[in-house]
Amino acid sequence: MSEGDERVKSLGVAGMALALDVWEADGWYSGVTLDAEGLECVEFTPQYFFSESPAVSPKATFRHELKAFEMAMGLAISNLMSRTVIGRGASLTRRDRERLLDTFAEEGREELSLNSGETSRLFGKAFDFLEQIYANTTVRQMVEQVATALQRERHLSSLQLHDILAPLRSGSSF
């Protein structure tokens, strides 16, 4: 992988780390790595996968699966936004947005029996939220810090990410 390709990948993974932080996914992942592909760059804990149990109500199971679905959307959107907004200094195109939505509309239908309108609303909410976050220069700088640390270390634990992204939780960056 060339240095430029690795930089782009590190920005994408750093974007996913940001999404994990803003989606308050503590306990759902143990870290992120550059030595994997796609969503496998996030090292999910068993809590993310939530095995079904007769002791858990169907409503609780659905809420958990919906949160995981929303988080997956946020990870994909933030990955692309980070690579585009930070990496290229550009905005996502309408086509980028439509391709992501199409992917998640199919997944929402198959995994959660969501209709296209329900998925579209969830996607729009996540997309708009992340678009506002990426408009903040301090947030973009923090994502750059995560990307740089990832290139140097190859792996960052959830605790390391938590420390780098701490200003998000304190409200000092907004």
C-alpha positions, -999 to 999 in steps of 0.1 A, spaced: 0 0 0 14 34 -10 19 61 16 -10 81 0 -33 51 1 -24 44 37 -32 81 46 -66 78 29 -73 46 47 -62 60 81 -85 90 76 -114 66 69 -107 45 100 -102 77 120 -136 88 107 -151 56 120 -135 62 154 -152 96 155 -185 80 147 -180 54 175 -174 83 198 -203 104 189 -226 74 188 -214 66 224 -204 31 215 -183 25 247 -183 -12 254 -192 -21 218 -156 -20 205 -121 -25 219 -102 -5 193 -95 2 156 -68 -11 133 -53 -3 99 -45 -40 94 -80 -50 83 -105 -39 57 -139 -22 58 -159 -25 90 -134 -51 102 -111 -21 110 -133 -17 141 -127 -44 167 -162 -50 180 -168 -67 213 -194 -94 218 -218 -68 231 -220 -53 196 -232 -87 182 -257 -92 211 -267 -129 208 -304 -135 210 -316 -149 243 -351 -160 254 -346 -138 285 -344 -107 263 -376 -92 251 -382 -89 213 -385 -51 218 -351 -49 235 -335 -71 208 -350 -48 181 -337 -17 198 -302 -32 200 -302 -42 164 -315 -8 154 -288 9 173 -262 -13 157 -277 -6 123 -276 32 129 -240 29 141 -230 10 110 -246 38 89 -226 63 110 -194 44 105 -198 42 67 -209 78 64 -181 91 87 -155 70 69 -164 85 35 -168 120 49 -134 119 66 -117 107 34 -135 133 13 -138 163 35 -104 160 53 -85 140 27 -96 158 -5 -110 191 9 -142 184 -9 -178 177 -1 -197 145 -6 -216 144 -38 -253 137 -42 -242 105 -59 -221 95 -29 -250 100 -6 -274 81 -28 -251 51 -31 -247 49 7 -285 52 12 -292 25 -14 -268 1 4 -284 8 38 -320 7 24 -314 -29 13 -297 -38 46 -325 -22 66 -351 -41 47 -333 -74 50 -320 -72 86 -347 -51 104 -377 -52 80 -375 -14 77 -392 2 47 -373 26 25 -389 57 42 -378 46 76 -343 39 65 -341 71 46 -351 91 77 -325 73 98 -299 78 72 -307 115 67 -306 121 104 -271 104 107 -258 121 75 -269 156 85 -256 151 120 -221 141 108 -221 168 81 -225 193 110 -197 177 129 -173 177 100 -180 214 95 -161 220 127 -124 226 121 -115 214 156 -132 181 150 -114 178 117 -81 184 135 -89 157 160 -97 132 132 -63 141 117 -47 134 151 -63 99 152 -53 92 116 -17 102 123 -16 81 155 -30 52 135 -4 54 108 23 55 135 8 27 158 -13 7 134 -38 0 162 -55 23 188 -74 10 217 -108 24 227 -91 41 256 -65 58 234 -93 70 211 -113 81 241 -83 103 252 -77 118 218 -114 126 213 -121 138 248 -127 174 237 -158 162 219 -174 151 252 -163 182 271 -181 204 246 -149 225 242 -148 219 204 -182 232 197 
